[in-house]
């Protein structure tokens, strides 16, 4: 009876690699984890990948395949005392009569803080434990460098369509009484978004919600399951992966790809105003002065969203995504600003030339502040040839802005070339 009350995902949890579905790049014939089990040489490792793809199951299979002491912790439920107890148990195991390693598995290891992670380091270095961690977050950011350097990182991937079809067939076979049309089965697979546990949970939801013993079709599935269940972790690894993909698609002038990632993030629950702010950054970073209307278009889209809200205002943001993708691109402004920051950081605080200073008091006027300043609008072309605007003691005048030949910046090049020509003519005179 207890078996029947277990969730479907738990009942179908694989017990060995032959039952395991997915991750063939790690567990397939001749691949690293299968070789590890075959040779009996186990190393400390981290499994990194999205939820529901078999990280914990794989760790359990590995531990059951070795003659070892196994200890399991979940960083969600465990605290300092649990870590201490586990490491003390490992100490006792090391003093035992049997020459067996202690394998410590830590699920969601990224949830332990840096100090808690450090607690494993001493036992790992002395060979008292073999540590296996599972995480949905990037180990480079979430795992201590000292700990990470002593562990192999294996990346687990979303299950493929064929993997999920195999899992669904296995689940239906275990249930026996439930029948799905092929369209209904594919809809469940699509909704699972590469997540094996989600697929089995959705199937169980269908089982519990269905009152008809006949074949279930896609329309019935659509009525039963949640409408928005895309994998998306605000602030997590996948969030930053998708915003990076959106930014790079805009920069690469691919409107369809940019719209795709924009839509994915909206469907997953991203704040539209956050996306609008990111688009405003792109307008200055990747379009710059090549299109002087880009920032205005994004600002107008943001104001439209603020007035209309969701979902109507999202069309304006989609328009901004498209506009930024198809317009001229230039990062000259960003390069100029980065060069500027670097230059100022490396050079001292040179005084402002006296002719560029204002003279709001009589004393300052007597000291010559602003005396030799030449008002540009009093000169032909509203330009003073060869005027000095940098500090006097800067021998080599830095050149920060180098316009590209894209869009409006081509006109900027023409304007600057014309001004340089006026400088040369003035010097010739």
Beta strands, then each sheet from edge to edge (+ up, - down):
strand 1: 45-48
strand 2: 69-74
strand 3: 102-107
strand 4: 130-135
strand 5: 152-155
sheet 1: 2+ 3+ 4+ 1+ 5+
end
